[in-house]
């Protein structure tokens, strides 16, 4: 659980970046990302936050994302590597079809867990990786 001062449904500033954060449960934090080029910096801030407050699962809401750069894909892999050794999960939700195809072409759809929306992502976390279809 994020133990800092986490505002509900508001942006927080991290390393000069503002990321919309929602505390969905005691062990789940959802981040709503913005389009490139902001997304890469936001992911850097999310990595730093989860490294510092490492007892939470993460949902990344892609509702504003229609394209993704290789730099942001690298950041997603870094975030995954931050969470996995701690026994926590990362779910990506609200993936635009074009962005989803980028995950499929790179083979990262088998690395990341994708869910249709935030409620489906929470369900995935609560059911130990039983992924709802998109």
Secondary structure, 3 states (H helix, E strand, C coil): CCCCCCCCCEEEEECCEEEEEEEEECCEEEEECCCCCHHHHHHHHHHHHHHHCCCCEEEEECCCCCCCCHHHHHHHHHHHHHHHCCCCCEEEECCCHHHHHHHHHHCHHHCCEEECCHHHHHHHHHCCCCCCCC
